[in-house]
Amino acid sequence: MSNGENRRNGPEFRTAPLVTSAAMVGAGTLIALTGLAIGFQHLLSATRRWVNEMEVPPRELARLKWTQARAAMAAGTSAWQNGTQPDPSRRASAMR
């Protein structure tokens, strides 16, 4: 290797293709974000319409189901703690 050689340590990049690719990536990102915003807005409005058309609002339905679950839990706890009393009429019919 002579002193007259112009040797670099890394690759040579041309700026024009890099600037073009960065601009295209930026434009694509902007288009993608716009598409996501439009899709999200549509889903939100469709969900609102669906909830408004319901006979029973979701909050009341959740409260009703919670009350039913608590009643079932109380009944199960009571049956587990107190046990069940045998029904004499069922025992007699089973022995026949």
DSSP file (Angstrom, degrees, kcal/mol; ACC not computed):
  #  RESIDUE AA STRUCTURE BP1 BP2  ACC     N-H-->O    O-->H-N    N-H-->O    O-->H-N    TCO  KAPPA ALPHA  PHI   PSI    X-CA   Y-CA   Z-CA
    1    1 A M              0   0    0      0, 0.0     2,-0.2     0, 0.0     0, 0.0   0.000 360.0 360.0 360.0 126.8    0.0    0.0    0.0
    2    2 A S    >   -     0   0    0      1,-0.1     3,-1.0     0, 0.0     0, 0.0  -0.539 360.0-113.7 -98.6 166.0    1.5    3.3   -1.1
    3    3 A N  T 3  S+     0   0    0      1,-0.2    -1,-0.1    -2,-0.2     0, 0.0   0.680 110.4  66.3 -70.5 -17.5    1.0    6.7    0.4
    4    4 A G  T 3  S+     0   0    0      2,-0.1    -1,-0.2     0, 0.0     2,-0.2   0.630  77.3 101.8 -80.4 -15.1   -0.8    7.9   -2.7
    5    5 A E    <   -     0   0    0     -3,-1.0     2,-0.9     1,-0.1     0, 0.0  -0.499  67.3-141.8 -74.6 137.9   -3.8    5.6   -2.2
    6    6 A N        +     0   0    0     -2,-0.2     2,-0.5     2,-0.0    -1,-0.1  -0.819  31.4 174.8-100.2  96.0   -6.9    7.3   -0.8
    7    7 A R        -     0   0    0     -2,-0.9     2,-0.2     2,-0.0    -2,-0.0  -0.883  13.0-161.9-110.4 129.9   -8.3    4.6    1.5
    8    8 A R        -     0   0    0     -2,-0.5     4,-0.1     2,-0.1    -2,-0.0  -0.701  20.8-134.5-106.5 161.9  -11.3    5.0    3.8
    9    9 A N  S    S+     0   0    0     -2,-0.2    -1,-0.1     2,-0.1    -2,-0.0   0.596  83.6  32.9 -90.3 -12.6  -12.3    3.0    6.8
   10   10 A G  S    S-     0   0    0      1,-0.1    -2,-0.1     0, 0.0     2,-0.1  -0.796  93.2 -75.3-136.8 177.5  -16.0    2.6    5.9
   11   11 A P        -     0   0    0      0, 0.0     2,-0.5     0, 0.0    -2,-0.1  -0.341  44.4-116.9 -73.4 156.3  -18.4    2.4    3.0
   12   12 A E        -     0   0    0     -4,-0.1     2,-0.4    -2,-0.1    -4,-0.0  -0.826  30.0-162.4 -95.0 130.2  -19.3    5.4    0.9
   13   13 A F        -     0   0    0     -2,-0.5     2,-0.4     4,-0.0     0, 0.0  -0.901  13.5-140.3-113.1 140.4  -22.9    6.4    0.9
   14   14 A R     >  -     0   0    0     -2,-0.4     4,-0.8     1,-0.1    -2,-0.0  -0.838  12.6-146.1 -93.2 138.7  -24.7    8.6   -1.5
   15   15 A T  H  > S+     0   0    0     -2,-0.4     4,-2.7     1,-0.2     5,-0.3   0.814  86.0  69.4 -77.9 -30.4  -27.1   11.0    0.2
   16   16 A A  H  > S+     0   0    0      1,-0.2     4,-2.4     2,-0.2     5,-0.2   0.923 101.6  43.8 -59.1 -49.4  -29.8   11.1   -2.4
   17   17 A P  H  > S+     0   0    0      0, 0.0     4,-2.4     0, 0.0    -1,-0.2   0.873 114.8  51.1 -64.7 -33.4  -31.1    7.5   -2.0
   18   18 A L  H  X S+     0   0    0     -4,-0.8     4,-2.3     2,-0.2    -2,-0.2   0.914 111.3  46.4 -68.8 -41.8  -30.9    7.8    1.7
   19   19 A V  H  X S+     0   0    0     -4,-2.7     4,-2.3     2,-0.2    -1,-0.2   0.913 113.2  50.3 -65.5 -41.9  -33.0   11.0    1.8
   20   20 A T  H  X S+     0   0    0     -4,-2.4     4,-2.2    -5,-0.3    -2,-0.2   0.922 111.8  47.2 -61.8 -45.0  -35.5    9.5   -0.7
   21   21 A S  H  X S+     0   0    0     -4,-2.4     4,-2.4     1,-0.2    -1,-0.2   0.893 111.2  51.0 -67.0 -38.4  -35.9    6.4    1.4
   22   22 A A  H  X S+     0   0    0     -4,-2.3     4,-2.3     2,-0.2    -1,-0.2   0.905 110.7  49.3 -64.8 -40.1  -36.3    8.4    4.6
   23   23 A A  H  X S+     0   0    0     -4,-2.3     4,-2.4     2,-0.2    -2,-0.2   0.900 111.9  48.5 -64.9 -40.1  -39.0   10.6    3.0
   24   24 A M  H  X S+     0   0    0     -4,-2.2     4,-2.6     2,-0.2    -2,-0.2   0.891 111.0  49.7 -68.4 -39.1  -40.8    7.5    1.7
   25   25 A V  H  X S+     0   0    0     -4,-2.4     4,-2.4     2,-0.2    -2,-0.2   0.919 112.0  49.2 -64.5 -42.0  -40.7    5.8    5.1
   26   26 A G  H  X S+     0   0    0     -4,-2.3     4,-2.2     2,-0.2    -2,-0.2   0.916 112.4  47.0 -62.8 -43.3  -42.0    9.0    6.7
   27   27 A A  H  X S+     0   0    0     -4,-2.4     4,-2.3     2,-0.2    -2,-0.2   0.907 112.4  50.0 -65.3 -41.8  -44.9    9.3    4.2
   28   28 A G  H  X S+     0   0    0     -4,-2.6     4,-2.6     2,-0.2    -2,-0.2   0.890 109.9  50.8 -63.6 -39.4  -45.7    5.6    4.6
   29   29 A T  H  X S+     0   0    0     -4,-2.4     4,-2.7     2,-0.2     5,-0.2   0.915 109.8  50.2 -63.7 -42.8  -45.8    6.0    8.4
   30   30 A L  H  X S+     0   0    0     -4,-2.2     4,-2.0     2,-0.2    -2,-0.2   0.906 112.2  47.2 -62.0 -42.4  -48.1    9.0    8.1
   31   31 A I  H  X S+     0   0    0     -4,-2.3     4,-2.4     2,-0.2    -2,-0.2   0.912 112.6  49.6 -65.3 -42.7  -50.5    7.0    5.8
   32   32 A A  H  X S+     0   0    0     -4,-2.6     4,-2.3     2,-0.2    -2,-0.2   0.917 111.3  48.2 -64.2 -43.1  -50.4    4.1    8.2
   33   33 A L  H  X S+     0   0    0     -4,-2.7     4,-2.3     2,-0.2    -1,-0.2   0.876 110.6  51.9 -65.5 -36.8  -51.2    6.3   11.2
   34   34 A T  H  X S+     0   0    0     -4,-2.0     4,-2.3    -5,-0.2    -1,-0.2   0.922 109.9  49.3 -64.1 -43.6  -54.0    7.9    9.3
   35   35 A G  H  X S+     0   0    0     -4,-2.4     4,-2.4     1,-0.2    -2,-0.2   0.902 110.8  49.8 -62.0 -41.8  -55.5    4.5    8.4
   36   36 A L  H  X S+     0   0    0     -4,-2.3     4,-2.6     2,-0.2    -1,-0.2   0.905 110.3  50.6 -63.5 -41.3  -55.3    3.4   12.1
   37   37 A A  H  X S+     0   0    0     -4,-2.3     4,-2.3     2,-0.2    -2,-0.2   0.914 111.5  47.4 -63.7 -43.0  -57.0    6.6   13.2
   38   38 A I  H  X S+     0   0    0     -4,-2.3     4,-2.1     2,-0.2    -2,-0.2   0.921 113.8  47.6 -64.7 -44.0  -59.8    6.1   10.7
   39   39 A G  H  X S+     0   0    0     -4,-2.4     4,-2.3     2,-0.2    -2,-0.2   0.905 112.4  48.8 -63.7 -42.1  -60.3    2.5   11.7
   40   40 A F  H  X S+     0   0    0     -4,-2.6     4,-2.4     1,-0.2    -1,-0.2   0.903 110.2  51.6 -65.1 -41.5  -60.3    3.2   15.4
   41   41 A Q  H  X S+     0   0    0     -4,-2.3     4,-2.3    -5,-0.2    -1,-0.2   0.903 110.4  48.9 -62.5 -41.4  -62.8    6.0   15.0
   42   42 A H  H  X S+     0   0    0     -4,-2.1     4,-2.5     2,-0.2     5,-0.2   0.930 111.7  48.5 -64.2 -45.5  -65.1    3.7   13.0
   43   43 A L  H  X S+     0   0    0     -4,-2.3     4,-2.2     1,-0.2    -2,-0.2   0.898 111.9  50.2 -61.9 -40.2  -64.8    0.9   15.7
   44   44 A L  H  X S+     0   0    0     -4,-2.4     4,-2.2     2,-0.2    -1,-0.2   0.922 112.4  45.4 -65.0 -45.1  -65.5    3.4   18.5
   45   45 A S  H  X S+     0   0    0     -4,-2.3     4,-2.3     2,-0.2    -2,-0.2   0.889 113.0  50.7 -68.1 -37.9  -68.6    4.8   16.8
   46   46 A A  H  X S+     0   0    0     -4,-2.5     4,-2.2     2,-0.2    -1,-0.2   0.893 110.9  49.3 -65.3 -39.3  -70.0    1.4   15.9
   47   47 A T  H  X S+     0   0    0     -4,-2.2     4,-2.4    -5,-0.2    -2,-0.2   0.904 110.3  50.6 -66.6 -41.2  -69.5    0.3   19.5
   48   48 A R  H  X S+     0   0    0     -4,-2.2     4,-2.5     2,-0.2    -2,-0.2   0.925 110.9  48.5 -62.2 -44.1  -71.3    3.4   20.8
   49   49 A R  H  X S+     0   0    0     -4,-2.3     4,-1.5     1,-0.2    -1,-0.2   0.913 111.3  50.9 -60.9 -42.3  -74.2    2.7   18.5
   50   50 A W  H  < S+     0   0    0     -4,-2.2     4,-0.5     1,-0.2    -2,-0.2   0.908 111.9  46.3 -62.4 -43.9  -74.4   -0.9   19.6
   51   51 A V  H >< S+     0   0    0     -4,-2.4     3,-1.0     1,-0.2    -1,-0.2   0.898 110.7  52.7 -67.2 -40.2  -74.4    0.0   23.3
   52   52 A N  H 3< S+     0   0    0     -4,-2.5    -1,-0.2     1,-0.2    -2,-0.2   0.791 107.4  53.0 -66.8 -26.8  -77.1    2.7   22.7
   53   53 A E  T 3< S+     0   0    0     -4,-1.5    -1,-0.2    -5,-0.2    -2,-0.2   0.549  85.6 109.6 -83.8  -8.8  -79.3    0.2   21.0
   54   54 A M    <   -     0   0    0     -3,-1.0    -3,-0.0    -4,-0.5    -4,-0.0  -0.391  65.8-142.4 -69.3 144.5  -79.1   -2.3   23.8
   55   55 A E  S    S+     0   0    0      1,-0.2    -1,-0.1    -2,-0.1    -4,-0.0   0.896  94.6  35.2 -71.3 -41.0  -82.3   -2.8   25.9
   56   56 A V  S    S-     0   0    0     -3,-0.0    -1,-0.2     4,-0.0     5,-0.0  -0.966  94.0-123.5-115.5 121.8  -80.3   -3.1   29.1
   57   57 A P     >  -     0   0    0      0, 0.0     4,-2.3     0, 0.0     3,-0.4  -0.263  24.2-114.2 -61.8 151.0  -77.2   -1.0   29.4
   58   58 A P  H  > S+     0   0    0      0, 0.0     4,-2.6     0, 0.0     5,-0.2   0.840 114.5  56.8 -56.7 -35.7  -73.9   -2.9   30.1
   59   59 A R  H  > S+     0   0    0      2,-0.2     4,-2.1     1,-0.2     5,-0.1   0.922 110.3  43.4 -63.8 -43.2  -73.5   -1.3   33.5
   60   60 A E  H  > S+     0   0    0     -3,-0.4     4,-2.5     2,-0.2    -1,-0.2   0.887 113.2  52.3 -68.8 -38.3  -76.9   -2.6   34.7
   61   61 A L  H  X S+     0   0    0     -4,-2.3     4,-2.5     2,-0.2    -2,-0.2   0.903 110.4  48.1 -63.6 -41.3  -76.3   -6.0   33.1
   62   62 A A  H  X S+     0   0    0     -4,-2.6     4,-2.3    -5,-0.2    -1,-0.2   0.904 111.5  50.2 -65.4 -40.9  -73.0   -6.3   35.0
   63   63 A R  H  X S+     0   0    0     -4,-2.1     4,-2.2    -5,-0.2    -2,-0.2   0.910 111.3  49.2 -63.8 -41.7  -74.6   -5.3   38.2
   64   64 A L  H  X S+     0   0    0     -4,-2.5     4,-2.4     2,-0.2    -2,-0.2   0.928 112.4  46.8 -62.7 -46.4  -77.4   -7.9   37.7
   65   65 A K  H  X S+     0   0    0     -4,-2.5     4,-2.4     1,-0.2    -1,-0.2   0.872 111.0  52.6 -64.7 -36.4  -74.9  -10.6   37.0
   66   66 A W  H  X S+     0   0    0     -4,-2.3     4,-2.4     2,-0.2    -1,-0.2   0.911 109.5  49.0 -65.2 -41.7  -72.8   -9.6   40.0
   67   67 A T  H  X S+     0   0    0     -4,-2.2     4,-2.3     2,-0.2    -2,-0.2   0.912 111.8  49.1 -63.2 -42.6  -75.9   -9.8   42.2
   68   68 A Q  H  X S+     0   0    0     -4,-2.4     4,-2.4     2,-0.2    -2,-0.2   0.904 111.2  49.7 -63.2 -41.1  -76.7  -13.3   40.8
   69   69 A A  H  X S+     0   0    0     -4,-2.4     4,-2.4     2,-0.2    -2,-0.2   0.902 110.6  49.5 -65.9 -40.5  -73.1  -14.5   41.4
   70   70 A R  H  X S+     0   0    0     -4,-2.4     4,-2.5     2,-0.2    -1,-0.2   0.905 111.2  49.5 -65.3 -40.1  -73.2  -13.2   45.0
   71   71 A A  H  X S+     0   0    0     -4,-2.3     4,-2.4     2,-0.2    -2,-0.2   0.910 112.2  48.0 -64.6 -41.6  -76.5  -15.0   45.6
   72   72 A A  H  X S+     0   0    0     -4,-2.4     4,-2.5     2,-0.2    -2,-0.2   0.893 111.6  50.3 -65.0 -39.4  -75.1  -18.2   44.1
   73   73 A M  H  X S+     0   0    0     -4,-2.4     4,-2.6     2,-0.2    -2,-0.2   0.915 110.9  48.9 -65.2 -42.2  -72.0  -17.9   46.2
   74   74 A A  H  X S+     0   0    0     -4,-2.5     4,-2.5     2,-0.2    -2,-0.2   0.910 112.1  48.7 -63.9 -41.8  -74.0  -17.4   49.4
   75   75 A A  H  X S+     0   0    0     -4,-2.4     4,-2.5     2,-0.2    -2,-0.2   0.916 113.1  47.4 -64.5 -42.7  -76.2  -20.4   48.6
   76   76 A G  H  X S+     0   0    0     -4,-2.5     4,-2.1     2,-0.2    -2,-0.2   0.902 112.5  48.8 -65.3 -40.7  -73.2  -22.5   47.9
   77   77 A T  H  X S+     0   0    0     -4,-2.6     4,-2.6     2,-0.2     5,-0.2   0.916 111.9  49.3 -64.7 -42.9  -71.5  -21.4   51.1
   78   78 A S  H  X S+     0   0    0     -4,-2.5     4,-2.8     1,-0.2     5,-0.4   0.921 112.0  47.9 -62.7 -44.3  -74.6  -22.0   53.1
   79   79 A A  H  X S+     0   0    0     -4,-2.5     4,-1.6     1,-0.2    -1,-0.2   0.871 113.1  48.9 -65.2 -36.0  -75.0  -25.5   51.7
   80   80 A W  H  < S+     0   0    0     -4,-2.1    -2,-0.2    -5,-0.2    -1,-0.2   0.907 116.9  40.5 -71.1 -40.9  -71.4  -26.3   52.3
   81   81 A Q  H  < S+     0   0    0     -4,-2.6    -2,-0.2     1,-0.2    -3,-0.2   0.894 126.3  32.9 -75.3 -39.7  -71.4  -25.1   55.9
   82   82 A N  H  < S-     0   0    0     -4,-2.8    -3,-0.2    -5,-0.2    -2,-0.2   0.671  99.2-144.9 -92.1 -18.5  -74.8  -26.5   56.9
   83   83 A G     <  -     0   0    0     -4,-1.6     2,-0.4    -5,-0.4    -1,-0.1  -0.096  27.2 -73.7  75.7 176.0  -74.8  -29.6   54.8
   84   84 A T        -     0   0    0     -4,-0.1    -5,-0.0     0, 0.0    -1,-0.0  -0.901  38.1-130.1-111.8 141.8  -77.9  -31.0   53.1
   85   85 A Q        -     0   0    0     -2,-0.4     2,-0.1     1,-0.1    -2,-0.0  -0.739  30.5-113.1 -88.2 132.7  -80.6  -32.9   55.0
   86   86 A P        -     0   0    0      0, 0.0     3,-0.1     0, 0.0    -1,-0.1  -0.396  23.7-127.9 -66.0 142.0  -81.6  -36.2   53.5
   87   87 A D    >>  -     0   0    0      1,-0.2     4,-1.7    -2,-0.1     3,-0.5  -0.821  13.0-156.3 -91.8 113.4  -85.1  -36.3   52.1
   88   88 A P  H 3> S+     0   0    0      0, 0.0     4,-2.0     0, 0.0     5,-0.2   0.828  91.0  57.4 -63.3 -30.6  -86.9  -39.4   53.6
   89   89 A S  H 3> S+     0   0    0      1,-0.2     4,-1.7     2,-0.2     5,-0.1   0.865 106.6  48.7 -69.5 -33.0  -89.3  -39.6   50.7
   90   90 A R  H <> S+     0   0    0     -3,-0.5     4,-1.7     2,-0.2    -1,-0.2   0.878 109.5  52.8 -71.3 -37.0  -86.5  -39.9   48.1
   91   91 A R  H  X S+     0   0    0     -4,-1.7     4,-1.2     1,-0.2    -2,-0.2   0.905 109.0  49.0 -65.9 -39.8  -84.8  -42.6   50.2
   92   92 A A  H  X S+     0   0    0     -4,-2.0     4,-0.6     1,-0.2     3,-0.2   0.889 111.6  48.5 -67.3 -38.9  -88.0  -44.7   50.4
   93   93 A S  H  < S+     0   0    0     -4,-1.7     3,-0.4     1,-0.2    -1,-0.2   0.813 108.1  55.6 -72.1 -27.0  -88.6  -44.5   46.6
   94   94 A A  H  < S+     0   0    0     -4,-1.7    -1,-0.2     1,-0.2    -2,-0.2   0.784 103.8  54.6 -74.3 -26.3  -85.0  -45.4   45.9
   95   95 A M  H  <        0   0    0     -4,-1.2    -1,-0.2    -3,-0.2    -2,-0.2   0.651 360.0 360.0 -83.2 -14.0  -85.3  -48.7   47.9
   96   96 A R     <        0   0    0     -4,-0.6    -1,-0.2    -3,-0.4    -2,-0.1   0.487 360.0 360.0 -73.9 360.0  -88.3  -50.0   46.1
